[in-house]
Amino acid sequence: MVQPRGNGGNGRQESDPAVRLSRFKAEVMKREGYNVNPERPDDVKFEVAQSLGVTMREGDNGDLTTAKAGKVGGVIGGSMVKEMIRLAKERLKDQP
């Protein structure tokens, strides 16, 4: 799994599961070809949204439909799930 580096500038500790998850997301999405700022890994949603033609901005996105939000989240979550499955298969393969 991705090893956390620093606290992402948010004051949280490396052992914080939310920090580790953000780092994992950043690594996965970077491998998918997205430009990810390691200090703000959650911002990758804006790049994903733009690539899908979905208008998202920082702050309130109350006018965003659930379908459009799901498109963006699906790309990110789907990529993360695929990577977790790959890692699990790799670990199982290495077990005696």
N, CA, C and O atoms as CSV, one atom per row, in Angstrom:
chain,resi,resn,atom,element,x,y,z
A,1,MET,N,N,0.836,-1.185,0.000
A,1,MET,CA,C,0.000,0.000,0.000
A,1,MET,C,C,0.873,1.237,0.000
A,1,MET,O,O,2.053,1.167,0.346
A,2,VAL,N,N,0.325,2.330,-0.371
A,2,VAL,CA,C,1.055,3.583,-0.445
A,2,VAL,C,C,1.500,3.985,0.953
A,2,VAL,O,O,0.708,3.959,1.895
A,3,GLN,N,N,2.749,4.352,1.086
A,3,GLN,CA,C,3.270,4.816,2.359
A,3,GLN,C,C,3.045,6.308,2.476
A,3,GLN,O,O,3.398,7.054,1.562
A,4,PRO,N,N,2.466,6.765,3.579
A,4,PRO,CA,C,2.216,8.204,3.724
A,4,PRO,C,C,3.505,8.989,3.834
A,4,PRO,O,O,4.484,8.535,4.426
A,5,ARG,N,N,3.486,10.187,3.246
A,5,ARG,CA,C,4.639,11.079,3.327
A,5,ARG,C,C,4.135,12.421,3.829
A,5,ARG,O,O,3.335,13.075,3.160
A,6,GLY,N,N,4.593,12.834,4.996
A,6,GLY,CA,C,4.171,14.121,5.537
A,6,GLY,C,C,2.723,14.078,5.972
A,6,GLY,O,O,2.127,13.006,6.076
A,7,ASN,N,N,2.161,15.243,6.225
A,7,ASN,CA,C,0.768,15.285,6.669
A,7,ASN,C,C,-0.119,16.021,5.671
A,7,ASN,O,O,-1.261,16.356,5.985
A,8,GLY,N,N,0.394,16.270,4.489
A,8,GLY,CA,C,-0.427,16.903,3.467
A,8,GLY,C,C,-0.724,18.361,3.748
A,8,GLY,O,O,-1.605,18.948,3.120
A,9,GLY,N,N,0.008,18.959,4.695
A,9,GLY,CA,C,-0.191,20.356,4.991
A,9,GLY,C,C,-1.463,20.647,5.763
A,9,GLY,O,O,-1.851,21.806,5.915
A,10,ASN,N,N,-2.115,19.595,6.255
A,10,ASN,CA,C,-3.375,19.828,6.939
A,10,ASN,C,C,-3.271,19.643,8.450
A,10,ASN,O,O,-4.285,19.693,9.147
A,11,GLY,N,N,-2.065,19.430,8.963
A,11,GLY,CA,C,-1.865,19.321,10.398
A,11,GLY,C,C,-2.181,17.958,10.981
A,11,GLY,O,O,-1.947,17.732,12.169
A,12,ARG,N,N,-2.706,17.041,10.177
A,12,ARG,CA,C,-3.024,15.711,10.685
A,12,ARG,C,C,-1.788,14.833,10.648
A,12,ARG,O,O,-0.875,15.061,9.854
A,13,GLN,N,N,-1.765,13.838,11.504
A,13,GLN,CA,C,-0.631,12.932,11.604
A,13,GLN,C,C,-0.672,11.880,10.502
A,13,GLN,O,O,-1.735,11.558,9.971
A,14,GLU,N,N,0.523,11.343,10.163
A,14,GLU,CA,C,0.629,10.323,9.132
A,14,GLU,C,C,-0.159,9.070,9.472
A,14,GLU,O,O,-0.596,8.356,8.570
A,15,SER,N,N,-0.348,8.790,10.752
A,15,SER,CA,C,-1.072,7.585,11.147
A,15,SER,C,C,-2.580,7.757,11.027
A,15,SER,O,O,-3.319,6.783,11.161
A,16,ASP,N,N,-3.047,8.963,10.779
A,16,ASP,CA,C,-4.468,9.237,10.615
A,16,ASP,C,C,-4.965,8.493,9.366
A,16,ASP,O,O,-4.430,8.697,8.277
A,17,PRO,N,N,-5.982,7.635,9.515
A,17,PRO,CA,C,-6.479,6.890,8.355
A,17,PRO,C,C,-6.930,7.785,7.197
A,17,PRO,O,O,-6.778,7.411,6.034
A,18,ALA,N,N,-7.475,8.945,7.499
A,18,ALA,CA,C,-7.911,9.851,6.437
A,18,ALA,C,C,-6.719,10.352,5.621
A,18,ALA,O,O,-6.820,10.508,4.404
A,19,VAL,N,N,-5.603,10.600,6.282
A,19,VAL,CA,C,-4.401,11.045,5.585
A,19,VAL,C,C,-3.875,9.918,4.703
A,19,VAL,O,O,-3.507,10.140,3.549
A,20,ARG,N,N,-3.844,8.724,5.248
A,20,ARG,CA,C,-3.360,7.573,4.474
A,20,ARG,C,C,-4.249,7.320,3.262
A,20,ARG,O,O,-3.750,7.006,2.181
A,21,LEU,N,N,-5.556,7.454,3.435
A,21,LEU,CA,C,-6.484,7.248,2.329
A,21,LEU,C,C,-6.289,8.314,1.251
A,21,LEU,O,O,-6.331,8.007,0.060
A,22,SER,N,N,-6.078,9.550,1.661
A,22,SER,CA,C,-5.834,10.620,0.694
A,22,SER,C,C,-4.562,10.366,-0.089
A,22,SER,O,O,-4.514,10.600,-1.297
A,23,ARG,N,N,-3.536,9.890,0.591
A,23,ARG,CA,C,-2.268,9.579,-0.091
A,23,ARG,C,C,-2.458,8.441,-1.086
A,23,ARG,O,O,-1.932,8.480,-2.199
A,24,PHE,N,N,-3.223,7.420,-0.670
A,24,PHE,CA,C,-3.507,6.285,-1.547
A,24,PHE,C,C,-4.248,6.779,-2.796
A,24,PHE,O,O,-3.908,6.399,-3.917
A,25,LYS,N,N,-5.251,7.619,-2.594
A,25,LYS,CA,C,-6.018,8.185,-3.707
A,25,LYS,C,C,-5.092,8.939,-4.656
A,25,LYS,O,O,-5.195,8.801,-5.875
A,26,ALA,N,N,-4.196,9.728,-4.096
A,26,ALA,CA,C,-3.276,10.514,-4.921
A,26,ALA,C,C,-2.396,9.610,-5.777
A,26,ALA,O,O,-2.219,9.858,-6.969
A,27,GLU,N,N,-1.854,8.575,-5.176
A,27,GLU,CA,C,-0.983,7.655,-5.924
A,27,GLU,C,C,-1.751,6.934,-7.027
A,27,GLU,O,O,-1.267,6.822,-8.153
A,28,VAL,N,N,-2.936,6.448,-6.707
A,28,VAL,CA,C,-3.742,5.721,-7.691
A,28,VAL,C,C,-4.119,6.634,-8.848
A,28,VAL,O,O,-3.967,6.258,-10.010
A,29,MET,N,N,-4.605,7.818,-8.542
A,29,MET,CA,C,-5.048,8.719,-9.601
A,29,MET,C,C,-3.874,9.242,-10.425
A,29,MET,O,O,-4.031,9.527,-11.612
A,30,LYS,N,N,-2.720,9.367,-9.815
A,30,LYS,CA,C,-1.527,9.767,-10.562
A,30,LYS,C,C,-1.181,8.684,-11.586
A,30,LYS,O,O,-0.839,8.987,-12.729
A,31,ARG,N,N,-1.273,7.411,-11.163
A,31,ARG,CA,C,-1.019,6.308,-12.083
A,31,ARG,C,C,-2.057,6.248,-13.200
A,31,ARG,O,O,-1.776,5.748,-14.289
A,32,GLU,N,N,-3.256,6.760,-12.926
A,32,GLU,CA,C,-4.314,6.799,-13.940
A,32,GLU,C,C,-4.102,7.947,-14.935
A,32,GLU,O,O,-4.843,8.073,-15.910
A,33,GLY,N,N,-3.090,8.778,-14.685
A,33,GLY,CA,C,-2.760,9.850,-15.622
A,33,GLY,C,C,-3.243,11.232,-15.229
A,33,GLY,O,O,-3.119,12.181,-16.003
A,34,TYR,N,N,-3.792,11.350,-14.029
A,34,TYR,CA,C,-4.269,12.657,-13.581
A,34,TYR,C,C,-3.149,13.415,-12.881
A,34,TYR,O,O,-2.271,12.819,-12.258
A,35,ASN,N,N,-3.196,14.737,-12.994
A,35,ASN,CA,C,-2.221,15.597,-12.341
A,35,ASN,C,C,-2.661,15.799,-10.897
A,35,ASN,O,O,-3.654,16.478,-10.637
A,36,VAL,N,N,-1.926,15.213,-9.961
A,36,VAL,CA,C,-2.312,15.247,-8.551
A,36,VAL,C,C,-1.293,16.042,-7.752
A,36,VAL,O,O,-0.095,15.760,-7.790
A,37,ASN,N,N,-1.783,17.037,-7.030
A,37,ASN,CA,C,-0.932,17.804,-6.125
A,37,ASN,C,C,-0.796,16.987,-4.837
A,37,ASN,O,O,-1.796,16.773,-4.152
A,38,PRO,N,N,0.403,16.528,-4.489
A,38,PRO,CA,C,0.556,15.697,-3.294
A,38,PRO,C,C,0.166,16.400,-1.994
A,38,PRO,O,O,-0.114,15.744,-0.991
A,39,GLU,N,N,0.150,17.723,-2.013
A,39,GLU,CA,C,-0.257,18.463,-0.817
A,39,GLU,C,C,-1.776,18.620,-0.729
A,39,GLU,O,O,-2.314,18.930,0.334
A,40,ARG,N,N,-2.461,18.404,-1.856
A,40,ARG,CA,C,-3.931,18.526,-1.891
A,40,ARG,C,C,-4.514,17.405,-2.747
A,40,ARG,O,O,-5.113,17.669,-3.789
A,41,PRO,N,N,-4.343,16.159,-2.314
A,41,PRO,CA,C,-4.751,15.027,-3.152
A,41,PRO,C,C,-6.244,14.992,-3.449
A,41,PRO,O,O,-6.641,14.469,-4.490
A,42,ASP,N,N,-7.082,15.530,-2.570
A,42,ASP,CA,C,-8.520,15.501,-2.824
A,42,ASP,C,C,-8.929,16.411,-3.969
A,42,ASP,O,O,-10.033,16.278,-4.496
A,43,ASP,N,N,-8.065,17.326,-4.360
A,43,ASP,CA,C,-8.377,18.227,-5.470
A,43,ASP,C,C,-8.404,17.518,-6.827
A,43,ASP,O,O,-8.808,18.112,-7.827
A,44,VAL,N,N,-7.981,16.261,-6.864
A,44,VAL,CA,C,-8.012,15.522,-8.125
A,44,VAL,C,C,-9.442,15.432,-8.659
A,44,VAL,O,O,-9.650,15.243,-9.858
A,45,LYS,N,N,-10.429,15.567,-7.766
A,45,LYS,CA,C,-11.830,15.503,-8.211
A,45,LYS,C,C,-12.138,16.599,-9.234
A,45,LYS,O,O,-12.974,16.404,-10.116
A,46,PHE,N,N,-11.471,17.743,-9.123
A,46,PHE,CA,C,-11.712,18.825,-10.075
A,46,PHE,C,C,-11.186,18.466,-11.468
A,46,PHE,O,O,-11.820,18.773,-12.477
A,47,GLU,N,N,-10.041,17.826,-11.510
A,47,GLU,CA,C,-9.482,17.411,-12.793
A,47,GLU,C,C,-10.326,16.296,-13.407
A,47,GLU,O,O,-10.579,16.297,-14.612
A,48,VAL,N,N,-10.759,15.350,-12.581
A,48,VAL,CA,C,-11.625,14.276,-13.073
A,48,VAL,C,C,-12.922,14.878,-13.617
A,48,VAL,O,O,-13.372,14.515,-14.703
A,49,ALA,N,N,-13.509,15.785,-12.868
A,49,ALA,CA,C,-14.755,16.427,-13.298
A,49,ALA,C,C,-14.559,17.125,-14.644
A,49,ALA,O,O,-15.386,16.991,-15.545
A,50,GLN,N,N,-13.477,17.858,-14.773
A,50,GLN,CA,C,-13.213,18.571,-16.025
A,50,GLN,C,C,-13.076,17.588,-17.183
A,50,GLN,O,O,-13.588,17.842,-18.273
A,51,SER,N,N,-12.385,16.463,-16.956
A,51,SER,CA,C,-12.208,15.483,-18.032
A,51,SER,C,C,-13.531,14.853,-18.457
A,51,SER,O,O,-13.660,14.364,-19.579
A,52,LEU,N,N,-14.518,14.866,-17.549
A,52,LEU,CA,C,-15.838,14.299,-17.856
A,52,LEU,C,C,-16.836,15.355,-18.327
A,52,LEU,O,O,-17.976,15.031,-18.657
A,53,GLY,N,N,-16.410,16.612,-18.358
A,53,GLY,CA,C,-17.298,17.688,-18.757
A,53,GLY,C,C,-18.271,18.100,-17.661
A,53,GLY,O,O,-19.321,18.680,-17.940
A,54,VAL,N,N,-17.919,17.800,-16.412
A,54,VAL,CA,C,-18.755,18.155,-15.265
A,54,VAL,C,C,-18.179,19.410,-14.628
A,54,VAL,O,O,-16.987,19.465,-14.326
A,55,THR,N,N,-19.011,20.410,-14.425
A,55,THR,CA,C,-18.557,21.654,-13.817
A,55,THR,C,C,-18.583,21.523,-12.301
A,55,THR,O,O,-19.642,21.359,-11.695
A,56,MET,N,N,-17.402,21.597,-11.700
A,56,MET,CA,C,-17.253,21.578,-10.238
A,56,MET,C,C,-16.358,22.731,-9.857
A,56,MET,O,O,-15.451,23.107,-10.599
A,57,ARG,N,N,-16.619,23.286,-8.699
A,57,ARG,CA,C,-15.771,24.364,-8.200
A,57,ARG,C,C,-15.558,24.156,-6.712
A,57,ARG,O,O,-16.294,23.408,-6.068
A,58,GLU,N,N,-14.564,24.810,-6.178
A,58,GLU,CA,C,-14.333,24.734,-4.736
A,58,GLU,C,C,-15.507,25.357,-4.019
A,58,GLU,O,O,-16.099,26.325,-4.497
A,59,GLY,N,N,-15.840,24.804,-2.878
A,59,GLY,CA,C,-16.957,25.342,-2.103
A,59,GLY,C,C,-18.250,24.634,-2.435
A,59,GLY,O,O,-18.274,23.422,-2.648
A,60,ASP,N,N,-19.312,25.390,-2.476
A,60,ASP,CA,C,-20.659,24.854,-2.661
A,60,ASP,C,C,-20.887,24.383,-4.091
A,60,ASP,O,O,-20.714,25.139,-5.047
A,61,ASN,N,N,-21.277,23.119,-4.215
A,61,ASN,CA,C,-21.666,22.556,-5.505
A,61,ASN,C,C,-23.086,22.030,-5.417
A,61,ASN,O,O,-23.408,20.977,-5.969
A,62,GLY,N,N,-23.942,22.780,-4.709
A,62,GLY,CA,C,-25.313,22.364,-4.468
A,62,GLY,C,C,-26.128,22.155,-5.728
A,62,GLY,O,O,-27.135,21.447,-5.708
A,63,ASP,N,N,-25.699,22.769,-6.831
A,63,ASP,CA,C,-26.420,22.599,-8.084
A,63,ASP,C,C,-25.960,21.373,-8.866
A,63,ASP,O,O,-26.499,21.085,-9.935
A,64,LEU,N,N,-24.982,20.655,-8.354
A,64,LEU,CA,C,-24.470,19.463,-9.008
A,64,LEU,C,C,-25.453,18.313,-8.810
A,64,LEU,O,O,-25.837,18.008,-7.681
A,65,THR,N,N,-25.855,17.684,-9.893
A,65,THR,CA,C,-26.804,16.570,-9.769
A,65,THR,C,C,-26.091,15.352,-9.184
A,65,THR,O,O,-24.869,15.235,-9.268
A,66,THR,N,N,-26.864,14.458,-8.597
A,66,THR,CA,C,-26.268,13.246,-8.042
A,66,THR,C,C,-25.639,12.397,-9.140
A,66,THR,O,O,-24.637,11.719,-8.911
A,67,ALA,N,N,-26.227,12.435,-10.329
A,67,ALA,CA,C,-25.668,11.670,-11.442
A,67,ALA,C,C,-24.272,12.174,-11.813
A,67,ALA,O,O,-23.356,11.384,-12.040
A,68,LYS,N,N,-24.125,13.493,-11.871
A,68,LYS,CA,C,-22.817,14.064,-12.214
A,68,LYS,C,C,-21.807,13.837,-11.100
A,68,LYS,O,O,-20.646,13.527,-11.366
A,69,ALA,N,N,-22.246,13.989,-9.850
A,69,ALA,CA,C,-21.345,13.724,-8.723
A,69,ALA,C,C,-20.920,12.261,-8.728
A,69,ALA,O,O,-19.768,11.938,-8.438
A,70,GLY,N,N,-21.861,11.381,-9.059
A,70,GLY,CA,C,-21.553,9.956,-9.131
A,70,GLY,C,C,-20.572,9.609,-10.221
A,70,GLY,O,O,-19.753,8.704,-10.061
A,71,LYS,N,N,-20.648,10.326,-11.338
A,71,LYS,CA,C,-19.683,10.116,-12.424
A,71,LYS,C,C,-18.266,10.392,-11.934
A,71,LYS,O,O,-17.344,9.608,-12.161
A,72,VAL,N,N,-18.120,11.525,-11.257
A,72,VAL,CA,C,-16.798,11.927,-10.765
A,72,VAL,C,C,-16.325,10.951,-9.699
A,72,VAL,O,O,-15.207,10.440,-9.766
A,73,GLY,N,N,-17.172,10.696,-8.723
A,73,GLY,CA,C,-16.809,9.778,-7.645
A,73,GLY,C,C,-16.570,8.363,-8.124
A,73,GLY,O,O,-15.737,7.642,-7.575
A,74,GLY,N,N,-17.310,7.965,-9.160
A,74,GLY,CA,C,-17.144,6.619,-9.704
A,74,GLY,C,C,-15.783,6.396,-10.329
A,74,GLY,O,O,-15.186,5.330,-10.177
A,75,VAL,N,N,-15.299,7.397,-11.028
A,75,VAL,CA,C,-13.964,7.293,-11.633
A,75,VAL,C,C,-12.910,7.143,-10.537
A,75,VAL,O,O,-12.026,6.291,-10.626
A,76,ILE,N,N,-13.012,7.969,-9.516
A,76,ILE,CA,C,-12.019,7.943,-8.441
A,76,ILE,C,C,-12.156,6.661,-7.628
A,76,ILE,O,O,-11.180,5.935,-7.438
A,77,GLY,N,N,-13.356,6.385,-7.152
A,77,GLY,CA,C,-13.585,5.196,-6.328
A,77,GLY,C,C,-13.315,3.910,-7.077
A,77,GLY,O,O,-12.731,2.975,-6.528
A,78,GLY,N,N,-13.740,3.859,-8.340
A,78,GLY,CA,C,-13.504,2.657,-9.143
A,78,GLY,C,C,-12.020,2.370,-9.316
A,78,GLY,O,O,-11.590,1.219,-9.243
A,79,SER,N,N,-11.250,3.409,-9.541
A,79,SER,CA,C,-9.797,3.242,-9.684
A,79,SER,C,C,-9.174,2.764,-8.384
A,79,SER,O,O,-8.273,1.926,-8.387
A,80,MET,N,N,-9.660,3.300,-7.280
A,80,MET,CA,C,-9.117,2.898,-5.976
A,80,MET,C,C,-9.478,1.443,-5.668
A,80,MET,O,O,-8.646,0.697,-5.151
A,81,VAL,N,N,-10.692,1.043,-5.976
A,81,VAL,CA,C,-11.106,-0.346,-5.726
A,81,VAL,C,C,-10.292,-1.307,-6.579
A,81,VAL,O,O,-9.842,-2.344,-6.090
A,82,LYS,N,N,-10.098,-0.971,-7.854
A,82,LYS,CA,C,-9.280,-1.836,-8.721
A,82,LYS,C,C,-7.879,-2.014,-8.145
A,82,LYS,O,O,-7.334,-3.118,-8.159
A,83,GLU,N,N,-7.300,-0.935,-7.643
A,83,GLU,CA,C,-5.957,-1.017,-7.076
A,83,GLU,C,C,-5.953,-1.844,-5.792
A,83,GLU,O,O,-5.019,-2.613,-5.565
A,84,MET,N,N,-6.977,-1.701,-4.949
A,84,MET,CA,C,-7.045,-2.498,-3.722
A,84,MET,C,C,-7.185,-3.982,-4.041
A,84,MET,O,O,-6.589,-4.821,-3.366
A,85,ILE,N,N,-7.964,-4.307,-5.056
A,85,ILE,CA,C,-8.099,-5.712,-5.469
A,85,ILE,C,C,-6.770,-6.236,-5.988
A,85,ILE,O,O,-6.372,-7.356,-5.666
A,86,ARG,N,N,-6.086,-5.434,-6.787
A,86,ARG,CA,C,-4.774,-5.843,-7.306
A,86,ARG,C,C,-3.803,-6.115,-6.161
A,86,ARG,O,O,-3.089,-7.118,-6.172
A,87,LEU,N,N,-3.778,-5.215,-5.168
A,87,LEU,CA,C,-2.886,-5.386,-4.021
A,87,LEU,C,C,-3.249,-6.636,-3.216
A,87,LEU,O,O,-2.362,-7.369,-2.778
A,88,ALA,N,N,-4.534,-6.880,-3.020
A,88,ALA,CA,C,-4.972,-8.060,-2.275
A,88,ALA,C,C,-4.569,-9.343,-3.006
A,88,ALA,O,O,-4.092,-10.288,-2.377
A,89,LYS,N,N,-4.755,-9.385,-4.314
A,89,LYS,CA,C,-4.362,-10.555,-5.097
A,89,LYS,C,C,-2.857,-10.789,-4.996
A,89,LYS,O,O,-2.400,-11.926,-4.876
A,90,GLU,N,N,-2.104,-9.710,-5.046
A,90,GLU,CA,C,-0.652,-9.802,-4.945
A,90,GLU,C,C,-0.245,-10.395,-3.596
A,90,GLU,O,O,0.630,-11.259,-3.538
A,91,ARG,N,N,-0.872,-9.938,-2.516
A,91,ARG,CA,C,-0.558,-10.445,-1.186
A,91,ARG,C,C,-0.966,-11.904,-1.045
A,91,ARG,O,O,-0.236,-12.695,-0.447
A,92,LEU,N,N,-2.119,-12.268,-1.586
A,92,LEU,CA,C,-2.568,-13.662,-1.501
A,92,LEU,C,C,-1.643,-14.577,-2.283
A,92,LEU,O,O,-1.366,-15.700,-1.862
A,93,LYS,N,N,-1.174,-14.101,-3.406
A,93,LYS,CA,C,-0.268,-14.890,-4.258
A,93,LYS,C,C,1.040,-15.181,-3.507
A,93,LYS,O,O,1.637,-16.244,-3.677
A,94,ASP,N,N,1.468,-14.242,-2.689
A,94,ASP,CA,C,2.735,-14.389,-1.956
A,94,ASP,C,C,2.616,-15.227,-0.695
A,94,ASP,O,O,3.626,-15.557,-0.075
A,95,GLN,N,N,1.385,-15.580,-0.304
A,95,GLN,CA,C,1.213,-16.385,0.918
A,95,GLN,C,C,1.494,-17.849,0.612
A,95,GLN,O,O,1.228,-18.320,-0.494
A,96,PRO,N,N,2.045,-18.581,1.614
A,96,PRO,CA,C,2.349,-20.004,1.401
A,96,PRO,C,C,1.103,-20.855,1.226
A,96,PRO,O,O,1.205,-22.067,1.040
